[in-house]
Amino acid sequence: MVESVSDSPNKFKEKNQTSLINELSDDDKDHIREVFFEEVEQKLRNSHARLGTLNCEFAGEQYGNWNIRFKSVGSGFDIVEFEYDEEGCGIDLDL
């Protein structure tokens, strides 16, 4: 099948939009980190958590398809990775 020149830009645009959906900007990551350290870290400490994966919905519904991997460092925590999960969902951290 031969694509017309007029179809090519639209297909490229759709592909870029899809890949951007699966990526977080630096501002998004900073926001998630800020909320994590202000609101979530103490809850993890109280639960004696050491490492794990947590859905990012705590930072806003728009991050519901994102997870962080965290680990304990000294008396706090460090976010070691952000990962996209198409079927991700948040949990209530106020147990």
BELVEN-V741929 format. One record per run of one state. SS is the DSSP state (2 for helix, 1 for strand, 0 for the rest). FROM is the first residue (numbers start at 1). LEN is the number of residues. If there is no record, write none. Layout:
# BELVEN-V741929
ss=[SS/SS]
from=[FROM/FROM]
len=[LEN/LEN]
This chain:
# BELVEN-V741929
ss=[0/2/0/2/0/1/2/0/2/0/1/0/1/0]
from=[1/5/22/26/47/51/56/60/61/64/66/74/76/85]
len=[4/17/4/21/4/5/4/1/3/2/8/2/9/11]
